[in-house]
Amino acid sequence: MRAGRSHLMVVSAVLAAALLAAGSPADAATAQPRFSPGAAGGGDPYFPDMGNGGYDVGHYDIRLAFDPKTQAIDATTTILATATQDLSRFDLDFQGPLAISKLSVNGRTAAFTRSGAQELVITPPSGLRAGSPFTVSVSYSGVPQKIDDPALGVSGWVSTKDGAVALNQPIGAATYYPVNDSPGDKATYTQTITVPAGLTVLANGEPGPTTTRDNRTTFRWTMDRPMASELSMIAIGDYNVTRGVLAGGLPNITAIGKSIDTVPGQGQVLNQTTAQVVQWESSVYGRYPFDSTGGILADVGVGYALETQSRPVYDQRTSEVDGDLLAHELGHQWFGDSLTPVHWSDIWLNEGFATYSEWLYQEKFNGVPVQQTFEKTYADEKDWSGKVADPGRDHIFDDLVYNRGAMALQALRLKIGDRAFFDMLTKWPSEHRYGTVSTQQFIQFVEQLTGRDLRSFFRTWLYQPGKPSVG
């Protein structure tokens, strides 16, 4: 109902009293901020030291020169960020023996210390107000050291016979650049890499101008879509590069290390198979989320392939092109890269969907029905311990996450029907494009899409150890 005049007078008096008690807007604007340190961790239960609090990164500009004779780098990384609290100091992740020669915040020299395994603690000359943008520039040099975790394998900067490859999942990015190393803080990237003339550099995103001077060549790569640090990549070495264009104009840049490119025509095979898989997966999952695609076959020696954003890396000792493997890593471009788990416990949202991409590929191109693959996997699985949606830090790359994650998706398909399931496969990555997601978000999404209560189903398949019944 409309307020009468006497009522409005009372309200005005109350508001005036409240304003007098709180102080004027000008007083509030000039109130002294209460600066405090940002958190020295991103809040992930599996990796409590990874990531940091108090700011959000918007862009990384990595400028790096590499000497293959000494394996040393000389680099400057500039970070554009925004404070999310009134910051007295903040941390970056930066590990290994790299020596810092210069560090500034907003162009002014800043104090810093290094502590623990990876904390670079930075104190700017003055506090940073919440909501304010700021720039951090760190210059450093030395020989990066890879990480070889007993449970999770090798990550980070890996030296190779002809150069180096950086593969950062889950904890390797900080081996060669200062970073907020958390999947929850995605950013865009520019990587400008200088190497001796004759070597090639590949990285995420789209290539810029390449220049050669004084027998050194500089390559520039830009990723303009948000990217988690664990998906950033650099590959330096002797490569045969093939360039193509998909229908619709999407650039497709693939490469094979010369040491393994011994079968004529494999460059075209890799490029064309990549194009075929991306076009097919786009018909299933919706529009490809990045501005170029591709892949790199190289003898890295890490024992895995990785879904580095827009351009997966396949560690191989031959130039054989495996369509299943391409389907897996390229499927990750939707599930894992564009959509990134908010916590590592949710990694089945990466690997379950990518493994299911293999199953769909087998059905589409090799005539093996998905249900047949499901039944064989279900029958052959020996270990049903553990929780798919919370496997534990040392088990994020176990069959529990990959095969049982894919089996959970096929069980869901049988539960809700093909129409709803394939609708989900398109809408889930579309509605959360470039974001971070959790298992609970996925459950709520499917329940809203289908209008069904699926809590019992997901509890059985994702949160309870033991072999679920089927049929």
Residue pairs with C-beta under 8 A, 6 or more apart in sequence:
3 11
22 28
23 31
33 86
33 127
33 129
33 130
34 86
35 86
35 87
35 88
35 127
35 128
36 85
36 86
36 87
36 88
37 54
37 87
37 88
37 89
37 90
38 52
38 53
38 54
38 55
38 85
38 87
38 89
38 90
38 91
39 52
39 53
39 54
39 91
40 49
40 52
40 53
40 91
40 119
40 121
41 48
41 49
41 50
41 51
41 52
41 53
42 50
42 51
42 52
42 53
42 180
42 181
42 182
42 184
42 185
43 51
43 53
44 50
44 51
44 182
44 183
44 343
44 344
45 343
45 345
45 393
46 343
46 344
46 345
46 392
46 393
46 396
47 170
47 171
47 344
47 393
49 93
49 116
49 117
49 118
49 119
50 93
50 118
50 170
50 171
50 181
50 182
51 93
51 180
51 181
51 182
51 184
51 185
52 90
52 91
52 92
52 93
52 180
52 182
53 84
53 85
54 83
54 84
54 85
54 87
54 90
55 81
55 82
55 83
55 84
55 87
55 90
55 128
55 134
55 180
56 81
56 82
56 84
56 185
57 79
57 80
57 81
57 179
57 180
57 185
57 187
58 80
58 81
58 82
58 133
58 187
58 188
59 79
59 80
59 187
59 188
59 189
59 190
60 77
60 78
60 79
60 177
60 179
60 187
60 188
60 189
60 190
60 232
61 77
61 78
61 79
61 80
61 189
61 190
61 192
62 75
62 77
62 177
62 189
62 190
62 191
62 192
62 193
63 75
63 76
63 77
63 78
63 192
64 73
64 74
64 75
64 176
64 177
64 191
64 192
64 193
64 194
64 234
65 73
65 74
65 75
65 193
65 194
65 195
65 216
66 72
66 73
66 163
66 164
66 193
66 194
66 195
66 236
67 73
67 74
67 196
68 162
68 163
68 164
68 195
68 196
68 199
68 236
70 143
71 143
71 144
71 159
71 164
72 141
72 142
72 143
73 98
73 141
73 142
73 143
73 144
73 176
74 141
75 139
75 140
75 141
75 176
75 177
76 102
76 137
76 138
76 139
76 140
77 137
77 138
77 140
77 177
77 178
77 179
78 135
78 136
78 137
78 138
79 92
79 135
79 136
79 137
79 138
79 178
80 133
80 134
80 135
81 133
81 134
81 135
81 136
81 180
82 131
82 132
82 133
82 134
83 128
83 129
83 130
83 131
83 132
83 134
84 130
84 131
85 130
86 127
86 128
86 129
86 130
87 124
87 127
87 128
87 130
88 123
88 127
89 121
89 122
89 123
89 124
90 121
90 122
90 128
91 119
91 120
91 121
91 122
92 120
92 122
92 136
92 138
92 178
92 179
92 180
93 118
93 119
93 120
93 173
93 174
93 178
93 179
93 180
93 181
94 114
94 118
94 119
94 120
94 138
94 140
94 174
94 177
94 178
94 179
95 117
95 118
95 147
95 174
95 175
96 142
96 144
96 145
96 174
96 175
97 142
97 143
97 145
98 140
98 141
98 142
98 144
98 176
99 140
99 141
99 142
100 112
100 114
100 120
100 138
100 139
100 140
101 139
101 140
101 141
102 109
102 137
102 138
102 139
103 109
103 110
103 112
103 122
103 136
103 137
103 138
103 139
104 110
104 136
104 137
105 122
105 124
105 125
105 128
105 134
105 135
105 136
106 124
106 134
106 135
107 135
107 137
108 124
108 125
109 125
110 122
110 123
110 124
110 125
110 136
111 122
111 123
112 120
112 121
112 122
112 123
113 120
113 121
114 120
114 121
115 121
118 174
118 181
120 138
120 178
122 136
124 134
128 134
136 178
138 178
140 178
144 156
144 157
144 164
144 175
144 176
145 156
145 157
145 175
146 154
146 155
146 156
146 157
146 158
146 159
146 172
146 175
147 154
147 155
147 156
147 171
147 172
147 175
148 154
149 155
149 171
151 393
151 394
151 395
152 170
152 171
152 394
152 396
152 397
153 302
153 303
153 304
153 397
154 167
154 301
154 302
154 303
155 167
155 168
155 169
155 170
155 171
155 172
155 175
155 302
156 166
156 167
156 168
156 171
156 172
156 173
156 174
156 175
156 176
157 164
157 166
157 172
157 175
157 176
158 164
158 165
158 166
158 167
158 300
158 301
158 302
160 237
160 298
160 299
160 300
160 301
161 259
161 299
162 199
162 237
162 238
162 257
162 258
162 259
163 195
163 199
163 235
163 236
163 237
163 238
164 234
164 235
164 236
164 237
165 233
165 234
165 235
165 236
165 237
165 298
165 300
165 313
166 172
166 173
166 175
166 176
166 232
166 233
166 234
166 235
167 233
167 300
167 302
167 306
167 308
167 313
168 175
168 229
168 230
168 231
168 232
168 233
169 230
169 231
169 306
170 230
170 344
170 396
171 181
171 230
172 230
173 179
173 181
173 229
173 230
173 232
174 181
176 234
179 229
180 229
181 229
181 230
182 228
182 229
183 228
183 229
183 230
183 340
183 341
183 342
183 343
183 344
183 436
184 340
184 342
184 436
185 228
185 229
186 226
186 227
186 228
186 340
186 434
186 436
187 226
187 227
187 229
188 222
188 223
188 224
188 225
188 226
188 227
189 204
189 205
189 221
189 222
189 223
189 227
189 232
190 220
190 221
190 222
190 223
191 203
191 204
191 220
191 221
191 222
191 232
191 234
192 218
192 219
192 220
192 221
193 201
193 203
193 218
193 219
193 220
193 221
193 234
193 236
194 216
194 217
194 218
194 219
195 201
195 216
195 217
195 219
195 236
196 215
196 216
196 217
197 212
197 215
197 216
197 217
198 217
198 238
199 217
199 236
199 237
199 238
200 219
200 236
200 237
200 238
200 239
200 241
200 255
201 217
201 219
201 221
201 234
201 235
201 236
202 219
202 221
202 233
202 234
202 235
202 239
202 241
202 253
202 255
202 296
202 311
203 219
203 221
203 223
203 232
203 233
203 234
203 235
203 311
204 221
204 223
204 227
204 231
204 232
204 233
204 308
204 309
204 310
204 311
205 221
205 222
205 223
205 224
205 225
205 290
205 291
205 292
205 309
205 310
205 311
206 221
206 222
206 223
206 224
206 251
206 291
206 292
207 219
207 220
207 221
207 253
208 220
208 221
208 222
209 220
210 217
210 218
210 219
210 220
211 217
211 218
212 218
223 232
223 290
223 309
223 310
224 291
225 289
225 290
225 291
225 309
225 310
225 338
225 434
226 434
227 309
227 337
228 309
228 337
228 340
231 307
231 308
231 309
231 336
231 337
231 340
232 308
232 309
233 306
233 308
233 309
233 311
233 313
235 255
235 296
235 298
235 313
237 257
237 258
237 298
238 257
238 258
238 259
239 255
239 256
239 257
239 258
239 296
239 298
240 255
240 256
240 257
240 258
240 261
240 267
241 253
241 254
241 255
241 267
242 253
242 254
242 255
242 256
242 267
242 268
242 270
242 271
243 251
243 252
243 253
243 254
243 271
244 251
244 252
244 254
244 271
244 272
244 275
245 251
245 252
246 252
246 275
246 278
246 279
246 293
247 279
250 278
250 288
250 291
250 292
250 293
251 291
251 292
251 293
251 294
252 271
252 274
252 275
252 278
252 292
252 293
252 294
253 292
253 293
253 294
253 311
254 267
254 270
254 271
254 274
254 294
254 295
254 296
255 267
255 294
255 295
255 296
255 297
255 298
256 266
256 267
256 270
256 296
256 297
256 298
256 319
257 296
257 297
257 298
257 299
259 299
260 297
260 298
260 299
260 316
260 317
260 318
260 319
261 267
261 297
261 319
262 318
262 319
263 318
263 319
266 319
266 320
266 321
269 321
270 295
270 297
270 319
270 321
271 294
273 321
273 323
273 326
274 293
274 294
274 295
274 326
274 330
275 293
277 323
277 326
277 327
277 330
277 361
278 288
278 293
278 330
278 333
280 361
280 364
281 288
281 327
281 330
281 331
281 333
281 334
281 357
282 288
284 360
284 422
284 425
284 426
285 331
285 334
285 335
285 425
285 426
285 429
286 334
286 426
286 427
286 429
286 430
287 430
288 333
289 333
289 334
289 337
289 338
289 429
289 433
289 434
290 309
290 310
290 333
290 337
290 338
291 310
292 310
292 311
293 310
293 311
293 330
293 333
294 310
294 311
295 311
295 312
295 313
295 314
295 326
295 329
295 330
296 311
296 312
296 313
296 314
297 314
297 316
297 319
297 321
298 313
298 314
298 315
298 316
299 315
299 316
299 317
300 313
300 315
301 315
302 315
303 315
304 315
305 312
305 313
305 314
305 315
305 325
305 328
305 329
306 312
306 313
306 329
307 329
307 330
307 332
307 333
307 336
307 337
307 350
307 354
309 333
309 337
310 333
310 337
312 326
312 329
312 330
312 332
314 322
314 325
314 326
314 329
323 361
323 365
324 358
324 361
324 362
325 358
327 357
327 358
327 360
327 361
328 354
328 355
328 357
328 358
329 354
330 357
331 353
331 354
331 356
331 357
331 358
332 350
332 353
332 354
334 353
334 429
335 349
335 350
335 353
335 354
335 357
335 429
336 349
336 350
336 351
336 353
336 354
338 429
338 433
338 434
339 349
339 428
339 429
339 432
339 433
339 435
339 436
339 437
340 435
340 436
340 437
341 347
341 349
341 350
341 436
341 437
341 438
342 436
342 437
342 438
343 438
344 393
344 396
345 389
345 390
345 391
345 439
346 389
346 437
346 438
346 439
347 391
347 396
347 401
348 388
348 389
348 391
348 401
348 404
348 405
348 408
348 439
348 462
349 405
349 437
349 438
349 439
349 442
351 397
351 401
351 402
351 405
352 388
352 401
352 402
352 404
352 405
352 406
352 408
352 409
353 405
353 406
353 409
354 402
355 402
355 403
355 405
355 406
356 370
356 405
356 406
356 409
356 410
358 406
359 370
359 373
359 374
359 406
359 410
360 370
362 368
362 370
362 373
363 369
363 370
363 373
370 410
370 413
371 410
374 406
374 407
374 410
374 411
377 403
377 406
377 407
378 407
378 470
381 399
381 403
381 404
381 407
381 467
383 399
383 400
384 404
384 465
384 466
384 467
385 400
385 465
385 466
386 392
386 395
386 398
386 400
386 465
387 400
387 462
387 463
387 464
387 465
388 400
388 401
388 404
388 405
388 408
388 461
388 462
388 463
389 439
389 462
389 463
390 463
391 398
391 400
391 401
395 401
404 461
407 461
408 461
408 462
411 457
411 461
411 468
411 470
412 421
412 446
412 454
412 457
412 461
413 421
414 470
415 454
415 457
416 424
416 446
416 450
416 452
416 454
420 449
420 450
423 449
424 445
424 446
424 449
427 445
427 449
428 442
428 445
431 445
432 441
439 462
443 454
443 455
443 458
446 454
447 453
447 454
447 455
460 468
461 468
